Amino acid sequence: MEAAYPIFKAKGVEELAKYALFLENLPLVENLELVPLRLEDFTRAIELATNEPGIFIDELGNINLFDAIVAALWERTGAPLATSDRKLVEFGERRGLKAIRLQRGV
């Protein structure tokens, strides 16, 4: 799911088309397991946002639901999370979850 984040920052039809191609081919990657979301993951995401506002609530008071859902799924699976999101890494460190820090492209 963290790989889906760029869709929020895509600019223009060309970027969206490239991203659609990426998602279309994602299931073809070897050793990739797609983990379905459960209703409980959404419930946990809201709980996390309530309990960790510094991580999941932005400066305008809006919930970063996408990050909270990623965190809930991360907790449930315990799988390493590849991300460049500093707040998610901080969340994982506090809970003993493994993060693989990605470097943002230049």
C-alpha positions in Angstrom: 0.0 0.0 0.0 2.8 2.4 0.7 3.8 2.0 -2.9 0.4 3.5 -3.9 1.2 6.8 -2.2 2.6 8.6 -5.3 -0.9 8.6 -6.9 -1.7 11.5 -4.6 1.2 13.5 -6.0 0.9 12.6 -9.6 0.7 15.5 -12.0 -1.0 15.0 -15.3 -2.3 12.2 -17.4 1.1 10.9 -18.3 2.1 10.3 -14.7 -1.2 8.6 -13.9 -0.8 6.3 -17.0 2.7 5.4 -15.8 1.4 4.7 -12.3 -1.5 2.6 -13.7 1.1 0.5 -15.6 3.1 0.1 -12.4 0.1 -1.1 -10.4 -1.0 -3.4 -13.3 2.4 -5.2 -13.2 2.9 -5.2 -9.4 1.2 -8.6 -8.9 3.8 -10.1 -11.4 6.7 -9.4 -9.0 8.3 -12.5 -7.6 8.0 -13.1 -3.8 5.4 -10.4 -3.5 2.4 -11.1 -1.3 -0.7 -8.9 -1.6 -2.4 -8.7 1.8 -6.0 -7.7 1.7 -7.3 -5.1 4.1 -9.8 -6.0 6.7 -12.5 -3.9 8.4 -10.4 -4.3 11.6 -7.5 -2.5 9.8 -9.6 0.6 9.3 -10.8 0.5 12.9 -7.2 0.2 14.1 -6.2 3.0 11.8 -8.7 5.3 13.5 -7.5 4.2 16.9 -3.9 4.9 15.9 -4.8 8.4 14.7 -6.5 9.0 18.0 -3.7 7.7 20.1 -0.8 9.1 18.0 -2.0 12.5 16.8 1.6 13.7 16.3 2.0 11.1 13.6 -1.4 10.7 12.0 -3.0 14.2 12.4 -1.6 17.0 10.2 -1.1 20.6 11.3 -4.6 21.5 10.0 -6.2 18.8 12.2 -6.9 16.4 9.3 -6.3 12.7 9.7 -3.6 11.2 7.5 -5.8 8.1 7.0 -3.6 6.6 4.4 -0.6 6.5 6.7 -2.8 5.3 9.6 -4.0 2.4 7.4 -0.5 1.5 6.4 0.5 1.5 10.1 -2.4 -0.7 11.1 -1.5 -3.2 8.3 2.2 -3.0 9.3 1.3 -3.8 12.9 -0.9 -6.7 11.9 1.5 -8.4 9.5 4.8 -7.4 11.1 6.3 -7.3 7.6 9.2 -4.8 7.0 7.9 -1.6 5.5 9.8 0.1 2.8 9.1 3.9 3.1 10.7 7.3 3.1 8.0 8.6 5.5 9.8 9.9 8.6 6.7 9.7 10.8 5.9 6.1 9.8 9.5 5.1 10.6 9.2 6.8 14.0 5.9 4.9 14.6 7.6 1.6 13.7 10.6 2.3 15.9 8.4 2.8 18.9 6.7 -0.5 18.3 9.7 -2.6 17.3 8.6 -2.9 13.7 11.2 -3.1 10.9 11.4 -0.3 8.4 13.5 -0.1 5.2 14.3 3.5 4.7 13.9 4.6 1.1 15.7 7.6 -0.3 13.6 10.1 -2.1 14.5 10.6 -5.7 16.4 13.7 -6.7 
